[in-house]
Amino acid sequence: MTDRLSFARALYDAVPLYDPKRTPVALDLTDNTNLWGLPPAAERTLRELPVARVTRYPSLYAAELKEALASFVGASAEHIVTGCGSDDILDSAMRAFGEPGSVVASSEPSFAMIPIFAQMNGLQYVGVTERRDHQPDLDALLAAQPRILYLCTPNNPTGALLARETLERAVREAPGVVFVDEAYAEFSGVSAIDLARRVNNLLVIRTMSKAFGLAGLRIGYGVGAPALVREVEKSRGPYKLNAVAEQMALAALRDDMDWVQEHVALAVRNRERLAVALRDRGYAPLASHANYVCVPVARAVDVGQALRARGVAARPFPGLPHVGDTLRISVGPWDLMQRFLEAFDDATADIYGTAS
Ligand code: PMP
């Protein structure tokens, strides 16, 4: 514990550093990135990038990338704001729309950074337990009168897809702005972007960290009404997207879409295959629309540790509402899934004492 600085903001006393307990391991299935690797045109761009790209500043607000993202999502550049990961979009948007003390309401369980971003911006976080069917409890969320209502679809960690009528009602009835986090939307094939273009209080948040395999570059973007995204852009500030990231993202959007689609399809196929393999073992994985599987597993923290001892990491979520302890497993190439299943069989036999 370091000494508290007298000049530090008091509200930061309660802000933790993010610690998803990610220590090096031979097979890491904890962060839902693209386990097939990097798309080829993006990789070529990295190898051939002129040095001047790094010695000079990047573009102010990534205008060229906004154009490319706009045509990818079926919008125009004025609907797009980019950022340093979708984390940055979430953080900047909270700063743009929340006055000190404003309520940020989120369904729970959901993305673990939301309460932290709320705290970082001096906002008041209200978590509302989801319903038994893994849909948000919209009545309770709206009753909190949130300035910012956060919904995630497919949801992290459950993999559940938000019902369209719930989304539309949220946008109609929310007293402030609605954030829909679509970090995993490519795997579901479903998006709220069509709605975000028609209303002025919906910000859809996307990333190139997952389906596009570019997590290390930190490229996120928001889609919404021009007036809405301009506020986020003001709060984000200039030069936030680095020059290497912008060039590689442009290459990926221009030349790697077949690769991305092919690997999304593989992830979806292997997700279903993994779910079958888990059901064959007597487990009941939650229906997932993302590139991970969330499976109720008794003593998930112990099982996670036993997996780690075998060189495999999956993320435990102890005590999820309605389902209890779960493990969330990122989906990748089938040989990796087989390695996971072998370690899982071994680990669970060890923990439950039912060695076969
Ligand atoms: N939203 C969700 C739901 C996520 O799972 C993640 C990554 N864990 C993010 C946002 C942030 O992703 P990034 O900053 O890499 O775009």
Residues whose N, C-alpha, C, O or C-beta is under 5 A from the ligand:
A	BS01	PMP	G85 S86 D87 F111 C152 N156 D181 A183 T207 S209 I219 G220
